[in-house]
């Protein structure tokens, strides 16, 4: 249904563009398009060998798209009572603010941020990964050690924030810490759930790696768990190399420890 709507709403588009827009595997998308073509839902220029780059010109029968749209609207109307639609509109306006280009600022650590970083890591990892309070204690020690060292020339932390000074809202954080004279360590990388999928993780990552490069480090390392799929995917596409993957147990859960590194 989502694919049909995207084709109908976008107009002429290539299969590769659809895969990128919807976050779909190109092979999976190719199979889906083949079924839609066989069933007569879409017109396409190009053959099977060119399916990833073929042009989807139009939907042959827009009645299907119109029917799906009407069903979606009916379902949404049933889910949201009339008296609550104003609140929904306000919430959606807040989401638009989050995704507006330039709305999110990335700033250095300020007093009060360390407590937020510790609390967010403890709460989010407990809820999403089942970690116990040992993980929150680890984050607290890492933050306390960094603040005690006070080496802002070679170590730094950042907060992603929206709303400005009148109504600030923290959305994420990342830190660069010294491992040795030649090596920096990426630590405490977190995006709150409501800000995920907006490209903010890449911005924080690039800010951190850029700082490490300017600080004179030759390489950067990080430690994570295999279950953090979005973060691992970001590292892989940003040029990091997975150098170790070992099953273990930590914070009350079975995990797969991973070490990654990148040359700066």
TIMAR-66142 format. One record per residue: x negated, y, z negated of N, C-alpha, C in turn; chain. Coordinates in steps of 0.05 Angstrom, whole numbers, padded with zeros to 5 digits, always signed. Atoms other than C-alpha are relative to their C-alpha. Layout:
PT, npx, npy, npz, capx, capy, capz, cpx, cpy, cpz, kette
PT, X, Y, Z, X, Y, Z, X, Y, Z, A
...
// end
This chain:
PT, npx, npy, npz, capx, capy, capz, cpx, cpy, cpz, kette
PT, -00016, -00024, +00000, +00000, +00000, +00000, -00017, +00025, +00000, A
PT, +00017, -00023, +00001, -00056, +00048, -00017, -00014, +00005, +00027, A
PT, +00013, -00002, -00026, -00091, +00033, +00049, +00019, +00011, +00021, A
PT, -00020, -00009, -00019, -00027, +00043, +00089, +00005, +00030, -00004, A
PT, -00005, -00028, +00005, -00014, +00109, +00055, -00024, +00018, +00009, A
PT, +00024, -00016, -00007, -00086, +00134, +00067, -00001, +00003, +00031, A
PT, +00000, -00001, -00029, -00081, +00117, +00142, +00022, +00019, +00010, A
PT, -00023, -00016, -00009, -00013, +00149, +00149, -00003, +00030, -00007, A
PT, +00002, -00027, +00009, -00031, +00212, +00110, -00024, +00014, +00013, A
PT, +00025, -00012, -00010, -00101, +00223, +00140, +00001, +00005, +00030, A
PT, +00001, -00002, -00029, -00089, +00212, +00213, -00024, -00015, +00011, A
PT, +00023, +00014, -00011, -00146, +00191, +00259, -00024, -00002, -00019, A
PT, +00021, +00005, +00020, -00200, +00160, +00215, -00014, -00026, +00006, A
PT, +00014, +00025, -00005, -00254, +00107, +00220, +00003, -00018, -00025, A
PT, -00001, +00019, +00022, -00254, +00044, +00178, -00021, +00005, -00020, A
PT, +00021, -00006, +00019, -00320, +00064, +00148, +00007, +00023, -00018, A
PT, -00009, -00023, +00016, -00291, +00131, +00126, +00020, -00009, -00021, A
PT, -00020, +00010, +00019, -00233, +00094, +00093, -00014, -00015, -00022, A
PT, +00014, +00015, +00021, -00280, +00047, +00056, -00014, +00018, -00020, A
PT, +00013, -00018, +00018, -00319, +00105, +00028, +00020, +00016, -00017, A
PT, -00020, -00016, +00015, -00257, +00145, +00009, +00014, -00016, -00022, A
PT, -00014, +00017, +00019, -00224, +00086, -00026, -00017, -00017, -00018, A
PT, +00018, +00016, +00016, -00286, +00054, -00055, +00003, -00030, +00004, A
PT, -00004, +00028, -00007, -00273, -00012, -00019, -00024, -00011, +00014, A
PT, +00021, +00014, -00015, -00323, -00063, +00005, +00008, -00001, +00029, A
PT, -00007, -00002, -00029, -00327, -00057, +00081, +00009, -00027, +00011, A
PT, -00009, +00026, -00009, -00320, -00132, +00092, +00029, -00005, -00008, A
PT, -00027, +00004, +00010, -00257, -00134, +00049, +00019, +00018, +00016, A
PT, -00017, -00018, -00015, -00229, -00073, +00085, +00004, -00010, +00029, A
PT, -00003, +00011, -00027, -00243, -00105, +00153, +00021, -00021, +00001, A
PT, -00020, +00021, +00000, -00201, -00165, +00134, +00028, +00012, -00003, A
PT, -00026, -00013, +00005, -00144, -00120, +00109, +00010, +00013, +00026, A
PT, -00008, -00013, -00025, -00145, -00080, +00174, +00008, -00020, +00021, A
PT, -00008, +00021, -00019, -00143, -00143, +00215, +00028, -00009, -00004, A
PT, -00028, +00008, +00006, -00079, -00164, +00180, +00020, +00022, +00008, A
PT, -00018, -00022, -00007, -00048, -00095, +00190, +00002, +00003, +00031, A
PT, -00002, -00001, -00029, -00066, -00096, +00264, +00017, -00023, +00011, A
PT, -00016, +00023, -00009, -00037, -00166, +00273, +00030, +00004, -00005, A
PT, -00028, -00004, +00007, +00027, -00145, +00239, +00012, +00024, +00013, A
PT, -00010, -00022, -00014, +00033, -00084, +00282, +00003, +00026, -00016, A
PT, -00004, -00024, +00017, +00027, -00032, +00227, -00017, +00023, +00010, A
PT, +00017, -00022, -00009, -00031, +00008, +00256, -00010, -00005, +00028, A
PT, +00014, +00001, -00026, -00061, +00024, +00324, -00030, +00005, -00005, A
PT, +00029, -00004, +00004, -00137, +00020, +00330, -00014, -00003, +00027, A
PT, +00016, +00002, -00024, -00188, +00032, +00384, -00026, -00014, -00007, A
PT, +00025, +00015, +00006, -00245, -00019, +00385, +00007, -00029, -00005, A
PT, -00004, +00029, +00004, -00253, -00094, +00378, -00009, -00009, -00027, A
PT, +00008, +00011, +00026, -00269, -00141, +00321, -00029, +00006, -00006, A
PT, +00028, -00005, +00005, -00344, -00131, +00329, -00005, +00029, -00010, A
PT, +00004, -00028, +00007, -00335, -00056, +00320, +00019, +00009, -00022, A
PT, -00022, -00007, +00018, -00283, -00059, +00265, -00008, +00021, -00021, A
PT, +00008, -00019, +00021, -00324, -00019, +00214, +00000, +00028, +00010, A
PT, +00001, -00026, -00011, -00329, +00039, +00262, +00023, +00007, +00018, A
PT, -00022, -00005, -00018, -00264, +00032, +00300, +00017, +00023, -00011, A
PT, -00016, -00023, +00008, -00216, +00091, +00300, +00029, -00009, -00003, A
PT, -00028, +00006, +00006, -00148, +00083, +00268, +00016, +00024, +00008, A
PT, -00012, -00024, -00012, -00107, +00130, +00311, +00026, +00007, -00013, A
PT, -00026, -00007, +00011, -00037, +00125, +00282, +00013, -00025, -00010, A
PT, -00017, +00022, +00008, +00013, +00082, +00247, +00021, -00004, +00021, A
PT, -00020, +00005, -00021, +00058, +00048, +00298, +00028, +00006, -00010, A
PT, -00027, -00004, +00011, +00119, +00052, +00252, -00002, +00015, -00026, A
PT, +00002, -00016, +00024, +00121, +00109, +00202, +00022, -00006, -00020, A
PT, -00021, +00007, +00019, +00184, +00080, +00172, -00011, -00014, -00024, A
PT, +00012, +00014, +00022, +00141, +00035, +00130, -00013, +00019, -00020, A
PT, +00012, -00020, +00018, +00100, +00093, +00102, +00021, +00016, -00015, A
PT, -00022, -00016, +00012, +00163, +00134, +00089, +00014, -00016, -00022, A
PT, -00013, +00017, +00019, +00194, +00075, +00053, -00017, -00004, -00025, A
PT, +00018, +00003, +00022, +00133, +00064, +00009, -00001, +00026, -00017, A
PT, +00001, -00025, +00014, +00130, +00138, -00008, +00026, +00005, -00016, A
PT, -00025, -00003, +00014, +00204, +00139, -00027, +00001, -00018, -00025, A
PT, +00000, +00019, +00023, +00195, +00078, -00072, -00019, +00011, -00022, A
PT, +00018, -00011, +00020, +00135, +00111, -00106, +00013, +00023, -00015, A
PT, -00013, -00022, +00013, +00174, +00174, -00120, +00022, -00009, -00019, A
PT, -00021, +00011, +00017, +00232, +00135, -00148, -00011, -00012, -00025, A
PT, +00013, +00014, +00023, +00187, +00094, -00193, -00011, +00021, -00019, A
PT, +00011, -00021, +00017, +00152, +00157, -00219, +00022, +00015, -00015, A
PT, -00022, -00014, +00013, +00218, +00192, -00233, +00011, -00017, -00023, A
PT, -00010, +00017, +00021, +00240, +00132, -00273, -00019, -00001, -00024, A
PT, +00020, +00001, +00021, +00175, +00132, -00313, -00001, +00025, -00017, A
PT, +00003, -00026, +00014, +00175, +00206, -00331, +00027, +00014, -00003, A
PT, -00026, -00013, +00004, +00239, +00234, -00362, -00002, +00030, +00008, A
PT, -00001, -00028, -00010, +00260, +00302, -00335, -00011, +00020, -00020, A
PT, +00009, -00019, +00020, +00246, +00337, -00401, -00030, -00001, -00005, A
PT, +00029, +00002, +00005, +00173, +00314, -00400, -00016, +00007, +00025, A
PT, +00014, -00005, -00024, +00156, +00332, -00329, -00016, +00026, -00001, A
PT, +00016, -00025, +00003, +00133, +00402, -00349, -00026, -00006, -00014, A
PT, +00025, +00008, +00013, +00082, +00371, -00396, -00018, -00015, +00019, A
PT, +00016, +00014, -00020, +00059, +00325, -00340, -00013, +00020, +00019, A
PT, +00011, -00020, -00018, +00050, +00385, -00294, -00023, +00014, -00013, A
PT, +00022, -00013, +00014, +00007, +00419, -00347, -00025, -00018, -00001, A
PT, +00022, +00019, +00001, -00035, +00356, -00355, -00014, -00002, +00026, A
PT, +00012, +00002, -00027, -00046, +00350, -00280, -00015, +00026, +00007, A
PT, +00014, -00024, -00005, -00066, +00423, -00278, -00027, -00001, -00014, A
PT, +00026, +00004, +00014, -00120, +00406, -00330, -00019, -00018, +00015, A
PT, +00016, +00018, -00016, -00144, +00349, -00286, -00012, +00015, +00024, A
PT, +00011, -00016, -00023, -00150, +00397, -00227, -00023, +00018, -00008, A
PT, +00022, -00017, +00009, -00193, +00442, -00269, -00026, -00017, -00003, A
PT, +00023, +00017, +00004, -00239, +00383, -00284, -00014, -00006, +00027, A
PT, +00012, +00008, -00025, -00249, +00366, -00211, -00006, +00024, +00018, A
PT, +00006, -00023, -00016, -00254, +00437, -00185, -00031, +00004, +00002, A
PT, +00029, -00003, -00003, -00325, +00448, -00156, -00010, +00023, -00018, A
PT, +00012, -00020, +00017, -00368, +00486, -00205, +00014, +00004, -00027, A
PT, -00014, -00003, +00026, -00318, +00478, -00263, -00016, -00011, -00023, A
PT, +00015, +00013, +00021, -00364, +00433, -00303, -00028, +00011, -00001, A
PT, +00027, -00010, +00004, -00427, +00464, -00332, -00016, -00021, -00014, A
PT, +00018, +00017, +00014, -00487, +00424, -00353, -00020, +00018, -00015, A
PT, +00015, -00018, +00017, -00522, +00458, -00411, -00018, -00015, -00019, A
PT, +00017, +00013, +00019, -00577, +00443, -00461, +00015, -00005, -00026, A
PT, -00012, +00007, +00026, -00562, +00413, -00530, +00001, +00025, -00018, A
PT, -00004, -00022, +00019, -00535, +00462, -00581, +00007, -00012, -00028, A
PT, -00008, +00009, +00026, -00522, +00457, -00656, +00029, -00011, +00000, A
PT, -00026, +00013, +00000, -00463, +00410, -00668, +00004, -00021, +00021, A
PT, -00002, +00019, -00022, -00474, +00370, -00604, -00008, -00028, -00009, A
PT, +00010, +00026, +00008, -00513, +00314, -00638, +00022, -00017, -00013, A
PT, -00022, +00014, +00014, -00454, +00295, -00682, +00020, -00011, +00020, A
PT, -00018, +00009, -00020, -00409, +00292, -00621, -00011, -00024, +00016, A
PT, +00012, +00022, -00015, -00458, +00248, -00583, +00001, -00026, -00016, A
PT, +00000, +00024, +00017, -00463, +00199, -00641, +00029, -00011, -00002, A
PT, -00028, +00009, +00003, -00388, +00197, -00652, +00012, -00011, +00025, A
PT, -00011, +00009, -00025, -00370, +00189, -00579, -00012, -00028, +00008, A
PT, +00012, +00027, -00005, -00420, +00131, -00570, +00012, -00021, -00018, A
PT, -00011, +00020, +00019, -00394, +00096, -00632, +00029, -00007, +00008, A
PT, -00028, +00005, -00006, -00320, +00104, -00613, +00004, -00014, +00027, A
PT, -00004, +00011, -00027, -00325, +00090, -00538, -00010, -00029, +00003, A
PT, +00011, +00027, -00003, -00370, +00030, -00543, +00014, -00021, -00017, A
PT, -00017, +00018, +00016, -00328, +00000, -00599, +00025, -00007, +00016, A
PT, -00025, +00004, -00014, -00265, +00008, -00557, -00004, -00015, +00026, A
PT, +00003, +00011, -00027, -00292, -00011, -00489, -00018, -00025, +00001, A
PT, +00019, +00022, -00001, -00348, -00061, -00505, +00002, -00018, -00025, A
PT, -00002, +00016, +00025, -00329, -00086, -00575, -00024, +00002, -00018, A
PT, +00024, -00002, +00017, -00394, -00062, -00606, +00007, +00007, -00029, A
PT, -00005, -00007, +00029, -00398, -00058, -00682, -00015, +00026, -00007, A
PT, +00011, -00025, +00008, -00424, +00001, -00722, -00030, +00001, +00001, A
PT, +00029, +00000, -00003, -00496, -00021, -00713, -00009, +00016, +00024, A
PT, +00007, -00017, -00023, -00495, +00013, -00645, +00002, +00029, -00006, A
PT, -00002, -00028, +00008, -00471, +00078, -00674, -00024, +00008, -00018, A
PT, +00024, -00006, +00017, -00527, +00074, -00726, -00025, +00003, +00017, A
PT, +00022, -00003, -00018, -00577, +00064, -00670, +00000, +00027, +00014, A
PT, -00002, -00026, -00013, -00552, +00126, -00633, -00007, +00022, -00020, A
PT, +00006, -00020, +00020, -00556, +00166, -00698, -00030, +00002, -00005, A
PT, +00029, +00000, +00004, -00629, +00145, -00708, -00014, +00013, +00023, A
PT, +00013, -00011, -00024, -00647, +00162, -00636, +00003, +00031, +00000, A
PT, -00004, -00028, +00000, -00616, +00231, -00642, -00016, +00014, -00022, A
PT, +00014, -00012, +00022, -00646, +00246, -00710, -00030, +00001, +00006, A
PT, +00029, +00000, -00006, -00716, +00226, -00686, -00006, +00022, +00021, A
PT, +00005, -00021, -00020, -00710, +00271, -00625, +00001, +00028, -00012, A
PT, -00002, -00027, +00012, -00687, +00331, -00665, -00023, +00005, -00019, A
PT, +00023, -00003, +00018, -00743, +00319, -00716, -00025, +00007, +00016, A
PT, +00024, -00005, -00016, -00796, +00318, -00661, +00001, +00029, +00011, A
PT, -00003, -00027, -00010, -00770, +00383, -00631, -00018, +00006, +00024, A
PT, +00017, -00004, -00023, -00812, +00373, -00568, +00016, +00007, +00025, A
PT, -00018, -00007, -00022, -00769, +00412, -00519, -00014, +00003, +00027, A
PT, +00014, -00001, -00025, -00824, +00416, -00467, +00000, -00027, +00015, A
PT, +00001, +00026, -00013, -00824, +00341, -00455, +00024, -00017, -00007, A
PT, -00025, +00014, +00007, -00757, +00320, -00485, +00023, +00019, +00001, A
PT, -00023, -00018, -00003, -00688, +00347, -00472, +00025, -00017, +00001, A
PT, -00027, +00011, -00002, -00614, +00331, -00478, +00019, +00020, +00012, A
PT, -00019, -00017, -00014, -00556, +00358, -00439, +00029, -00008, -00007, A
PT, -00029, +00004, +00004, -00481, +00366, -00449, +00014, +00010, +00025, A
PT, -00018, -00009, -00022, -00431, +00369, -00391, +00025, +00010, -00013, A
PT, -00021, -00013, +00014, -00377, +00417, -00411, +00018, +00015, +00019, A
PT, -00019, -00015, -00016, -00314, +00448, -00382, +00016, +00018, -00019, A
PT, -00017, -00017, +00017, -00271, +00505, -00407, -00012, +00026, -00009, A
PT, +00013, -00025, +00008, -00322, +00558, -00423, +00000, +00004, -00030, A
PT, +00003, -00005, +00028, -00335, +00590, -00491, +00026, +00002, -00016, A
PT, -00026, -00003, +00014, -00261, +00602, -00507, +00012, -00027, -00008, A
PT, -00012, +00026, +00005, -00239, +00529, -00501, -00018, -00022, +00011, A
PT, +00018, +00019, -00011, -00299, +00484, -00490, +00009, -00029, -00005, A
PT, -00006, +00029, +00003, -00290, +00409, -00478, -00024, -00015, +00011, A
PT, +00023, +00016, -00008, -00349, +00362, -00476, +00010, -00024, +00016, A
PT, -00007, +00022, -00018, -00346, +00311, -00420, -00021, -00022, +00002, A
PT, +00021, +00020, -00003, -00413, +00275, -00422, -00026, +00010, -00011, A
PT, +00026, -00007, +00010, -00485, +00274, -00443, -00021, -00019, +00011, A
PT, +00023, +00017, -00009, -00554, +00248, -00424, -00024, +00012, -00014, A
PT, +00025, -00009, +00012, -00624, +00252, -00454, -00024, -00011, +00014, A
PT, +00027, +00009, -00009, -00696, +00249, -00431, -00018, +00001, -00024, A
PT, +00017, +00001, +00023, -00744, +00226, -00485, -00027, -00012, +00008, A
PT, +00028, +00008, -00006, -00819, +00213, -00486, -00004, -00029, -00009, A
PT, +00009, +00027, +00006, -00842, +00141, -00482, -00030, -00001, -00005, A
PT, +00029, -00005, +00004, -00916, +00156, -00473, -00007, +00024, +00019, A
PT, +00008, -00023, -00016, -00957, +00209, -00436, +00009, -00001, +00029, A
PT, -00007, +00003, -00028, -00939, +00181, -00368, +00029, -00008, +00005, A
PT, -00026, +00013, -00003, -00870, +00152, -00381, +00021, +00014, -00017, A
PT, -00023, -00011, +00013, -00803, +00183, -00398, +00021, -00022, -00002, A
PT, -00021, +00020, +00004, -00742, +00144, -00423, +00027, +00015, +00002, A
PT, -00028, -00010, -00002, -00670, +00159, -00401, +00016, -00013, -00022, A
PT, -00015, +00011, +00023, -00625, +00152, -00462, +00027, +00014, -00003, A
PT, -00025, -00011, +00009, -00555, +00163, -00489, +00016, +00013, +00022, A
PT, -00015, -00008, -00023, -00520, +00169, -00422, +00029, -00008, -00003, A
PT, -00028, +00006, +00006, -00445, +00175, -00431, +00018, +00020, +00014, A
PT, -00021, -00017, -00012, -00384, +00202, -00393, +00027, -00008, -00013, A
PT, -00025, +00007, +00012, -00317, +00206, -00428, +00019, -00010, +00021, A
PT, -00017, +00013, -00020, -00262, +00165, -00394, +00014, +00019, +00019, A
PT, -00016, -00018, -00017, -00221, +00224, -00368, -00017, +00015, +00020, A
PT, +00018, -00014, -00019, -00282, +00252, -00331, -00014, -00019, +00018, A
PT, +00014, +00019, -00017, -00304, +00188, -00297, +00011, +00001, +00028, A
PT, -00008, +00001, -00028, -00303, +00181, -00222, +00000, +00027, +00014, A
PT, +00001, -00026, -00011, -00314, +00255, -00210, -00028, +00009, +00010, A
PT, +00027, -00007, -00008, -00388, +00252, -00193, -00017, +00013, -00022, A
PT, +00014, -00012, +00022, -00408, +00279, -00261, -00024, -00016, -00009, A
PT, +00022, +00017, +00008, -00451, +00219, -00278, -00024, +00004, +00018, A
PT, +00023, -00004, -00018, -00494, +00231, -00216, -00013, +00027, -00006, A
PT, +00011, -00026, +00007, -00502, +00305, -00235, -00017, -00001, -00025, A
PT, +00016, +00002, +00024, -00525, +00288, -00305, -00025, -00016, +00005, A
PT, +00023, +00017, -00007, -00571, +00233, -00279, -00021, +00017, +00014, A
PT, +00019, -00015, -00015, -00603, +00280, -00229, -00013, +00022, -00016, A
PT, +00011, -00020, +00018, -00612, +00334, -00281, -00022, -00011, -00018, A
PT, +00018, +00013, +00018, -00647, +00286, -00328, -00026, -00008, +00015, A
PT, +00023, +00010, -00015, -00693, +00255, -00275, -00016, +00024, +00010, A
PT, +00014, -00024, -00009, -00709, +00324, -00247, -00017, +00013, -00022, A
PT, +00016, -00011, +00022, -00731, +00348, -00316, -00025, -00017, -00005, A
PT, +00023, +00017, +00005, -00775, +00287, -00326, -00022, +00004, +00021, A
PT, +00020, -00005, -00021, -00809, +00300, -00259, -00015, +00026, -00005, A
PT, +00012, -00026, +00005, -00821, +00373, -00275, -00018, +00000, -00025, A
PT, +00016, +00002, +00025, -00848, +00354, -00344, -00026, -00014, +00004, A
PT, +00026, +00013, -00006, -00904, +00315, -00311, -00001, -00030, -00004, A
PT, +00000, +00029, +00003, -00882, +00243, -00324, -00003, -00013, +00028, A
PT, +00004, +00015, -00025, -00902, +00192, -00271, +00022, -00020, +00006, A
PT, -00021, +00019, -00003, -00846, +00143, -00283, +00021, +00003, -00022, A
PT, -00021, -00001, +00020, -00781, +00135, -00321, +00011, -00028, -00004, A
PT, -00011, +00026, +00007, -00751, +00075, -00356, +00026, +00003, -00014, A
PT, -00025, +00000, +00016, -00684, +00057, -00387, +00007, -00028, -00008, A
PT, -00010, +00026, +00009, -00651, +00001, -00425, +00031, +00001, -00001, A
PT, -00029, +00000, +00000, -00578, -00018, -00415, +00009, -00029, -00002, A
PT, -00012, +00026, +00000, -00530, -00077, -00415, +00014, -00005, +00027, A
PT, -00011, +00007, -00026, -00506, -00113, -00352, +00030, +00007, +00002, A
PT, -00029, -00005, -00001, -00433, -00102, -00372, +00007, +00029, +00006, A
PT, -00006, -00028, -00006, -00439, -00027, -00360, -00003, +00004, +00031, A
PT, +00002, +00003, -00029, -00424, -00037, -00286, -00003, +00027, +00014, A
PT, +00001, -00026, -00014, -00413, +00036, -00265, -00028, +00012, -00003, A
PT, +00027, -00012, +00004, -00479, +00059, -00296, -00021, -00015, +00016, A
PT, +00020, +00016, -00015, -00518, +00001, -00266, +00002, +00006, +00030, A
PT, -00003, -00007, -00029, -00489, +00017, -00197, -00012, +00027, +00006, A
PT, +00012, -00026, -00004, -00510, +00089, -00205, -00030, -00002, +00001, A
PT, +00029, +00003, +00000, -00581, +00069, -00223, -00010, -00012, +00026, A
PT, +00009, +00014, -00024, -00586, +00022, -00164, +00000, +00018, +00025, A
PT, -00001, -00017, -00024, -00563, +00073, -00112, -00018, +00025, -00003, A
PT, +00017, -00024, +00004, -00608, +00127, -00143, -00029, -00008, +00001, A
PT, +00027, +00007, -00004, -00671, +00087, -00131, -00014, -00015, -00023, A
PT, +00011, +00015, +00023, -00681, +00051, -00198, -00003, -00029, +00008, A
PT, +00005, +00028, -00005, -00708, -00020, -00198, +00005, -00015, -00026, A
PT, -00005, +00018, +00023, -00683, -00075, -00245, -00024, -00017, -00003, A
PT, +00025, +00015, +00005, -00746, -00105, -00276, +00003, -00022, -00020, A
PT, -00004, +00021, +00020, -00717, -00149, -00331, +00030, -00003, -00006, A
PT, -00028, +00005, +00008, -00650, -00182, -00346, +00000, -00025, -00017, A
PT, +00002, +00022, +00019, -00645, -00227, -00407, +00025, -00002, -00017, A
PT, -00023, +00003, +00017, -00584, -00255, -00443, -00008, +00003, -00029, A
PT, +00005, -00003, +00029, -00579, -00238, -00517, +00025, +00006, -00015, A
PT, -00023, -00008, +00016, -00534, -00216, -00572, -00006, +00025, -00015, A
PT, +00005, -00026, +00013, -00527, -00146, -00599, +00027, +00013, -00007, A
PT, -00024, -00016, +00009, -00476, -00105, -00638, +00025, -00017, -00001, A
PT, -00022, +00018, +00003, -00432, -00166, -00649, +00011, -00012, +00026, A
PT, -00009, +00010, -00026, -00427, -00184, -00575, -00022, -00014, +00015, A
PT, +00019, +00012, -00018, -00461, -00230, -00525, -00004, +00020, +00023, A
PT, +00007, -00020, -00020, -00497, -00184, -00476, -00022, -00010, +00018, A
PT, +00023, +00005, -00017, -00547, -00185, -00420, -00016, +00026, +00000, A
PT, +00017, -00023, +00001, -00603, -00136, -00435, -00014, +00005, +00027, A
PT, +00013, -00007, -00025, -00631, -00100, -00375, -00020, +00023, -00003, A
PT, +00019, -00022, -00001, -00693, -00057, -00365, -00002, +00009, +00030, A
PT, +00002, -00012, -00026, -00696, -00010, -00305, -00023, +00020, +00000, A
PT, +00020, -00020, -00002, -00751, +00036, -00280, +00000, +00013, +00028, A
PT, +00001, -00015, -00025, -00763, +00089, -00227, -00026, +00015, +00001, A
PT, +00024, -00016, -00003, -00826, +00122, -00200, +00008, +00029, +00006, A
PT, -00008, -00028, -00004, -00822, +00198, -00204, -00018, +00014, +00020, A
// end
